[in-house]
Amino acid sequence: MVKRIIPCLDTREGKLVKGVHFKDIKEIGDPVEYARKYEGQGADELVFLDISATPEGKSTFVEAVERVSEQISIPLTVGGGIRKVEDAEDVFDAGASKVSVNTAAVKNPKLINELSKQFGTDSVVSAIDGKKRSEREWEVYISGGRKSTGIDMLEWAETVEKEGAGEILYTGLHTDGTKEGYDLKGLRTLAETVDLPIIASGGAGNLEHIKDALTEGKADAALAASIFHYGEYSVKEVKEYLRDQGISVRL
């Protein structure tokens, strides 16, 4: 199976930002400029997350989505602040290929079902922010990783699969922004629990981390932000390394 490499554009008020454990947010620049650059480097897709929309109860910054989508031809997943079908319609109209839902879906699991019926399963990504509780247990967090829910992550993954999600974007909260590697055990356990593609997120610091997520973690795609934003690696370098390791990627 061909593995995907997906740069992530975390935005606030239409500006590209980056943080650690969803905190200590720093402004980096214009998401449009970075989106163009990543497509030029061979990114398979982009994820655009409005990180302030859900915690602050606002809608997604649609104008920024429009600006990004006009400049790229690869698939664009948009998340943050999507609470109902109409919100998803707005971002699809702005050029999104898929929507990512987390907090609103946890509060109302039928939202995933409504979205998949309206726009198709392939257009709905269930974003899951999980924190490890024990060797076999992870808890779902919402509101940009700020609120615990008491919900078991694996049970929730089975629910979103039943409701019609097309893939899962999993962020290990305990690894996010650390650049010390993804939550491999969480990824692998999710991949073995549901029959959906899993996108690994949270913790990429070097090429080996990405390889490990796609092999040991059994992920179908790897998402990263810091290593791309700060120019430590290009998407092209990541893909060439993976190919040299015997992993199938589109160059």
C-alpha positions as CSV (number, residue, x, y, z in Angstrom):
1,M,0.0,0.0,0.0
2,V,1.2,3.5,-0.9
3,K,1.8,5.6,2.3
4,R,0.9,9.3,2.4
5,I,2.9,12.2,3.8
6,I,0.7,15.1,5.0
7,P,2.0,18.4,6.3
8,C,-0.3,20.0,8.8
9,L,-1.2,23.7,8.8
10,D,-2.3,24.7,12.3
11,T,-3.9,28.2,12.0
12,R,-5.3,30.8,14.3
13,E,-7.0,33.9,12.9
14,G,-5.8,32.8,9.5
15,K,-2.1,32.7,10.4
16,L,0.1,29.6,10.5
17,V,1.0,28.7,14.1
18,K,2.8,25.9,16.1
19,G,2.7,24.8,19.7
20,V,3.7,22.0,22.1
21,H,1.0,19.9,23.7
22,F,-1.5,22.3,22.0
23,K,0.0,25.2,24.1
24,D,2.8,27.8,23.8
25,I,1.5,28.8,20.4
26,K,3.8,30.8,18.2
27,E,3.0,32.5,14.9
28,I,5.0,31.3,11.9
29,G,3.6,32.9,8.8
30,D,1.1,32.7,6.0
31,P,-0.5,29.3,5.5
32,V,-0.9,29.9,1.7
33,E,2.9,30.3,1.2
34,Y,3.6,27.1,3.1
35,A,0.8,25.1,1.3
36,R,2.3,26.0,-2.0
37,K,5.7,25.0,-0.9
38,Y,4.6,21.6,0.4
39,E,2.7,20.8,-2.7
40,G,5.8,21.6,-4.7
41,Q,7.8,19.3,-2.5
42,G,5.4,16.4,-3.2
43,A,3.0,16.4,-0.3
44,D,0.1,13.9,-0.9
45,E,-2.4,16.0,1.0
46,L,-2.6,18.9,3.4
47,V,-4.5,19.2,6.7
48,F,-5.7,22.7,7.7
49,L,-6.7,22.9,11.4
50,D,-8.2,26.1,12.9
51,I,-6.9,25.5,16.4
52,S,-8.8,28.4,18.1
53,A,-12.2,27.7,16.5
54,T,-13.4,24.9,18.8
55,P,-12.0,26.1,22.2
56,E,-13.3,29.6,21.5
57,G,-16.6,28.5,20.1
58,K,-16.0,30.1,16.7
59,S,-16.5,28.8,13.2
60,T,-13.6,27.8,11.0
61,F,-11.7,30.7,9.4
62,V,-13.3,30.0,6.0
63,E,-11.5,32.9,4.2
64,A,-8.1,31.3,5.0
65,V,-9.4,27.9,3.7
66,E,-10.4,29.6,0.5
67,R,-7.0,31.3,0.1
68,V,-5.2,28.0,0.6
69,S,-7.4,25.8,-1.6
70,E,-7.1,28.3,-4.5
71,Q,-3.4,27.8,-4.6
72,I,-3.2,23.9,-4.4
73,S,-4.5,20.9,-6.4
74,I,-3.8,18.2,-3.8
75,P,-6.6,17.1,-1.3
76,L,-7.2,19.5,1.6
77,T,-8.7,18.3,4.9
78,V,-10.2,21.1,7.1
79,G,-10.9,20.8,10.8
80,G,-11.7,23.1,13.8
81,G,-15.1,24.6,14.6
82,I,-17.2,22.2,12.4
83,R,-20.3,21.5,14.6
84,K,-23.0,20.9,12.1
85,V,-23.6,20.0,8.4
86,E,-23.9,23.6,7.4
87,D,-20.4,24.3,8.8
88,A,-19.0,21.5,6.7
89,E,-20.9,22.9,3.6
90,D,-19.1,26.2,4.1
91,V,-15.6,24.6,4.1
92,F,-16.4,22.4,1.2
93,D,-17.7,25.5,-0.7
94,A,-14.4,27.1,0.2
95,G,-12.5,24.3,-1.5
96,A,-11.9,21.6,1.1
97,S,-11.8,17.9,0.0
98,K,-12.6,16.5,3.4
99,V,-13.7,17.7,6.9
100,S,-12.2,16.6,10.2
101,V,-14.4,16.5,13.3
102,N,-13.5,15.9,16.9
103,T,-15.2,17.8,19.7
104,A,-18.6,18.2,18.1
105,A,-18.6,14.5,17.1
106,V,-17.8,13.4,20.7
107,K,-20.7,15.5,21.9
108,N,-23.0,14.3,19.1
109,P,-21.8,11.0,17.4
110,K,-24.7,11.3,14.9
111,L,-22.8,14.2,13.3
112,I,-20.4,11.8,11.7
113,N,-23.3,9.8,10.3
114,E,-25.0,13.0,9.0
115,L,-21.8,14.2,7.3
116,S,-21.0,10.9,5.7
117,K,-24.6,10.6,4.3
118,Q,-24.4,14.2,3.0
119,F,-20.9,14.3,1.6
120,G,-19.7,10.6,1.4
121,T,-17.7,8.5,3.8
122,D,-14.4,9.4,2.0
123,S,-15.0,13.1,2.9
124,V,-15.2,12.6,6.7
125,V,-12.2,12.3,8.9
126,S,-12.6,11.5,12.6
127,A,-9.8,13.4,14.5
128,I,-9.1,11.6,17.8
129,D,-6.9,13.2,20.5
130,G,-5.9,10.4,22.9
131,K,-3.9,10.3,26.1
132,K,-2.4,7.0,27.4
133,R,-3.9,5.9,30.7
134,S,-2.3,2.4,31.0
135,E,-0.6,-0.1,28.7
136,R,-3.9,-0.9,27.0
137,E,-6.0,2.2,27.6
138,W,-6.2,5.6,26.1
139,E,-8.7,8.4,26.9
140,V,-10.3,10.7,24.4
141,Y,-9.7,14.4,24.9
142,I,-11.6,17.3,23.3
143,S,-11.5,21.1,22.9
144,G,-8.0,21.1,21.4
145,G,-6.7,18.6,23.9
146,R,-7.8,20.6,26.9
147,K,-10.7,18.5,28.2
148,S,-10.8,14.9,29.3
149,T,-14.0,13.0,28.4
150,G,-13.6,9.7,30.3
151,I,-14.3,7.9,26.9
152,D,-12.1,4.9,26.0
153,M,-10.3,5.7,22.7
154,L,-10.7,2.2,21.2
155,E,-14.5,2.1,21.9
156,W,-14.8,5.6,20.4
157,A,-12.8,4.5,17.3
158,E,-15.3,1.6,16.8
159,T,-18.2,4.1,17.2
160,V,-16.9,6.5,14.5
161,E,-16.3,3.6,12.2
162,K,-19.9,2.5,12.6
163,E,-21.2,6.1,12.1
164,G,-19.4,6.3,8.8
165,A,-16.1,8.0,9.2
166,G,-13.7,7.4,6.3
167,E,-10.4,7.6,8.3
168,I,-9.0,8.4,11.7
169,L,-6.5,11.2,12.4
170,Y,-4.9,10.1,15.7
171,T,-2.9,12.6,17.8
172,G,-1.2,11.2,20.9
173,L,-1.5,14.1,23.3
174,H,1.5,12.9,25.4
175,T,3.7,12.9,22.3
176,D,2.3,16.0,20.4
177,G,4.9,18.7,19.7
178,T,7.7,16.8,21.6
179,K,9.5,15.7,18.4
180,E,10.4,12.5,20.2
181,G,8.3,10.2,18.1
182,Y,4.6,9.3,17.6
183,D,2.5,7.2,20.0
184,L,3.3,4.0,18.2
185,K,1.4,1.7,20.6
186,G,-1.7,3.9,20.3
187,L,-1.4,3.9,16.5
188,R,-0.9,0.1,16.2
189,T,-3.7,-0.6,18.6
190,L,-6.1,1.6,16.7
191,A,-5.0,0.0,13.4
192,E,-5.7,-3.4,14.9
193,T,-9.1,-2.3,16.3
194,V,-10.8,-0.7,13.3
195,D,-10.7,-1.3,9.6
196,L,-10.1,2.4,8.7
197,P,-7.0,4.1,7.4
198,I,-5.1,5.8,10.3
199,I,-3.2,9.0,10.0
200,A,-0.4,9.4,12.6
201,S,-0.1,12.8,14.2
202,G,1.9,14.3,17.1
203,G,5.6,13.9,17.7
204,A,7.5,13.7,14.5
205,G,11.1,14.8,15.1
206,N,13.1,12.9,12.5
207,L,12.9,10.6,9.5
208,E,13.0,7.4,11.6
209,H,9.9,8.5,13.6
210,I,7.9,8.8,10.4
211,K,9.1,5.4,9.2
212,D,8.3,3.8,12.6
213,A,4.7,5.3,12.5
214,L,4.1,3.7,9.1
215,T,5.7,0.3,9.9
216,E,5.6,-0.4,13.6
217,G,2.6,1.9,14.2
218,K,0.8,0.4,11.1
219,A,-0.4,3.9,10.1
220,D,-1.5,4.6,6.5
221,A,-0.2,8.2,6.5
222,A,2.0,10.4,8.6
223,L,1.2,14.0,9.4
224,A,3.9,16.4,10.6
225,A,4.2,20.1,11.2
226,S,7.4,21.4,13.0
227,I,9.9,19.4,11.0
228,F,8.5,20.9,7.7
229,H,7.7,24.4,8.9
230,Y,11.2,25.0,10.3
231,G,12.9,23.4,7.3
232,E,14.5,20.5,9.1
233,Y,13.3,18.2,6.3
234,S,11.4,18.7,3.1
235,V,8.5,16.4,2.1
236,K,10.7,15.2,-0.8
237,E,13.5,14.2,1.6
238,V,11.1,12.3,3.8
239,K,9.7,10.4,0.8
240,E,13.1,9.6,-0.6
241,Y,14.2,8.2,2.8
242,L,11.0,6.1,3.1
243,R,11.5,4.7,-0.4
244,D,15.1,3.8,0.5
245,Q,13.7,1.9,3.5
246,G,11.4,-0.1,1.2
247,I,8.2,1.8,2.0
248,S,5.9,2.6,-0.9
249,V,5.4,6.3,-1.5
250,R,4.5,8.6,-4.4
251,L,7.6,10.6,-5.5
